[in-house]
Amino acid sequence: MYYFGQYSARLLKKPDQCRAVYACSHLFWVDGQDGIRDGERVLLCLKRALRIANAAQQMASIARDSSGPVTLFVEILNKYLYYFEKGNKQITAAAIQHLIELINTEMQGDSATSDAFLASTLRYIQFQKQRGGVMGAKFESIKL
């Protein structure tokens, strides 16, 4: 299974590479009774996806096409939130907070599409906070 992550990083376009790498994280976290739950490998996939998204952001800033790569960061944030909810101990509130700050920094002067996508994700975090219970307590440490 490890090789899927390596092969996905060989795709031609950086956004495709990024999406393939973060999709590979699901190979290491499978829900169910006997599901695989390798939080460390999941985190490695997500960090690798972040590095690829950062490279795509740098390439896009040179080409002056900035809408795609910031969207990649928001997609990765959504994956972080997914694993955070599922109880992956490697995905911390501090890591999510850092990613939100990174996205806000990168979004200055970006497209409305990325802005709407991020706003939807932030509304979801706020909803989870207001929901209360165990999940609300987990999300309470994320500052918006």
N, C-alpha and C positions, 0 to 999 in steps of 0.2 A: 504494500500500500504506500510505502514511503516514496516509491518511484513515481507515483502519479503526480505528486507535488513537484518533483524535479522535471518531469516531462511537460507539465502545464506551464512552467516558466520558460519553455522554449517556443511558445507560440509567437507569431510575428508581431502582433500589436500589443503594446503595453497594457491597454485596458483589458484585452482578452486574457493576457497573462495574469493580471491581478484577479479577475473574476474566477479564473480557473483555480488559482492557488487558494483563494478563500473558500471556494466550493470544496476543495480537497479536505478542508478542516472537518467536514462532516464524516469523512472516512474514519476519523479518530474519536468521534463522539456520536454514538448510536443509542437512541433511547430504546428502552425495553428491558426485560428481565436480565438477559445475558448480554446486553449491549456493551460495546467497547466504550470506555471513557478514559481516554488518555489526554488529560487536560494540558499537559506540557506540549504535546504534538499539535494540539489545536492552537495553542498560543504561538508556536513557531510558524504555523501556516498563516495566521493572521498578521504576525509581525513581518513575514516575508511579503504578504500582500501589501502592507503599508509601505515597505521599501519600494516595491514596484509602482505603487500609486504615486509616491514621491518622485520617482524618476519620470513618470508620465507627466506629472505636474511641471517639472523642470523643462521637459521637452515641449509641452504646450505653451509655456510662458515664452519660449523662444519663437514658437510659431504663432503666438498671439491667439490661441484657441484654448480658452481656459474653462469652458463649461464641463467638459468630460471628466477631467481628473478630480475636481472637487466632488463631483458626484460619486466617484470611486471611494473617496474618504467617507462619505455618508453611508455608502453601502457597507463598508467595513465596520463602521460604527454600529450599524444594524446587526451585523454578525456578532460583534462584541456583546451587544445587549442580549442577543439570543442565548449565547453561552452563559452570560451572567445570570439570566433567569433560570437556566437549566442547572445551575449550581456548580459550574466549573470554577474551582478555587483559584485557578491561575488567572482568571479574568477578574480584575479588581475594580472597585469604584474609582480608584485613583487613575487607573489606566483609561477608563471611560472618560473621566473628567479631562484628562490630558488630551485625549482625542477630540473632544468637543472644543477645547480651546484651540487646538491646531486647525480644526475646520473653520472656526470663526475667524482666525487669522487669515487663512487662505481665501475665505469668501469675500473679503473686501473687494468690492467692484466686480463681483462675479454675476453670473446670469440668474434670472428669476427662477429657472428650472431647479437649479441646485438649492436656491434659497427656499423654495417651496418644499423640496424633499427634506431638507434639514428641519424646517419648521414642523413638518409632520412627525419626524422622529422625536423632536424635543417635546411635542405635545404628548406623544406616547409615554415618554419618561415622566412627564408631569402627571399624566393619568395614573401611572403605576404608583407614584408617590401618594396621590390622593386616595387611592384604593385601600390603603391601609393593610393591616395584617403583616405576615412575614415578608411578602414581596414588597409592600410599601416601605417596610423598614430597610430592606436591602437598597432600594432606590433612593431613600432619604439622604444618603451620603453623597449623591451626585448633585452638584450645584449647577444650576442653569443660569 
